Structures are given as C-alpha cells and as structure tokens.
Amino acid sequence: MLRNGLEPWHLLIVAVVFIVLFGARKLPDTARALGKSMRILKSEAKAMKEEGAASTAAADTPVVQPTEVLTSSDVRAAASKATATAPGAGAAAAH
C-alpha cells in the first residue's frame, strides 16, 4: 500500500480534507498568517546571528586589568602627604 510513497491523488485527498475542515474562506487567511510567521521567524533568526557576531567582536577586545588596588588608608596617607608638601600649607594651618 505505501510502497510507492505519496502519489498525486494522495495530495489531492489531503487538499480536499483541508478545504472541508477549514473552509475555502479560511485557507487564504491561514496561508497569509503562516507566511507572516515565517517572515518574522526569519528576521528574528537573522537578528540573533548579527547579535552573536557583535558580541563575538566585543569579546575580542582586550580587557584592562587593574595594576594596584588602593585601600582607604593608602588614599588618606597620600592626600595628607600631598597637603603637607604643598606650598603655603603651613601658613594655612597656622590660621
């Protein structure tokens, strides 16, 4: 029975069943909706490919690593050293 696979009359029967089930008026709308869905799927897939390529390019950029981490006490010590060596610092502290 299925040795020859699908023959043209099989497809004709399937088409008749679709027309009976969905009606002749609904078939163009269904085909249009299917086409629109396929276009949306295609555009989303293309956007995902472009986004993946952009993230790969961003991943190729070098990352700058910090060379030294300063604690708050280091910052305070550097600030006090800078004010002590500044000209006129003694005069401002005296008043």
C-alpha positions in Angstrom: 0.0 0.0 0.0 2.8 2.5 0.9 5.4 1.1 -1.4 5.2 3.9 -3.8 5.1 6.7 -1.2 2.9 9.7 -1.9 1.2 9.8 -5.2 -0.6 12.9 -6.7 -4.0 11.6 -5.7 -2.9 11.3 -2.1 -2.1 15.1 -2.1 -5.5 15.7 -3.7 -7.2 13.9 -0.9 -5.3 15.9 1.7 -6.2 19.1 0.0 -9.9 18.2 -0.1 -9.8 17.3 3.7 -8.2 20.7 4.4 -10.9 22.5 2.4 -13.7 20.6 4.2 -12.2 21.1 7.7 -11.2 24.7 7.4 -13.4 26.0 4.7 -12.4 27.7 1.5 -12.7 31.2 3.1 -10.2 30.5 5.9 -7.4 28.9 3.8 -6.1 32.2 2.3 -6.1 33.8 5.7 -4.3 30.8 7.2 -1.7 30.8 4.4 -1.2 34.6 4.9 -0.7 34.2 8.6 1.7 31.3 8.0 3.7 33.4 5.6 3.9 36.3 8.1 5.0 34.0 10.8 7.8 32.6 8.6 9.0 36.2 7.8 9.1 37.1 11.5 11.0 33.9 12.3 13.5 34.6 9.6 14.1 38.2 10.7 14.5 37.1 14.3 17.0 34.4 13.3 18.9 37.0 11.3 18.9 39.4 14.2 20.2 36.7 16.6 23.1 35.9 14.1 24.0 39.6 13.9 23.9 40.0 17.7 26.1 36.9 18.1 28.6 38.3 15.7 28.6 41.7 17.5 29.1 40.0 20.9 32.0 37.9 19.5 33.6 41.1 18.2 33.2 42.7 21.6 34.7 39.7 23.3 37.8 40.1 21.2 38.7 43.5 22.7 41.3 43.3 25.4 40.3 43.8 29.0 42.3 46.2 31.1 43.3 44.6 34.4 43.9 46.8 37.4 47.6 47.0 38.4 47.2 48.2 42.0 44.3 48.4 44.5 44.4 51.2 47.0 42.8 51.0 50.4 41.2 54.0 52.0 44.1 54.3 54.4 46.5 54.5 51.4 44.4 57.2 49.9 44.3 59.2 53.1 48.1 58.9 53.6 48.7 60.1 50.0 46.3 63.0 50.5 48.0 64.1 53.7 51.4 63.8 52.2 50.3 66.0 49.2 48.9 68.7 51.5 52.0 68.7 53.7 54.3 69.2 50.8 52.1 71.9 49.1 53.5 75.5 49.3 51.6 77.6 51.8 50.2 74.6 53.7 52.0 75.7 56.9 50.6 79.2 56.7 47.0 77.9 56.2 47.3 75.5 59.1 48.6 78.3 61.4 45.5 80.5 61.0 
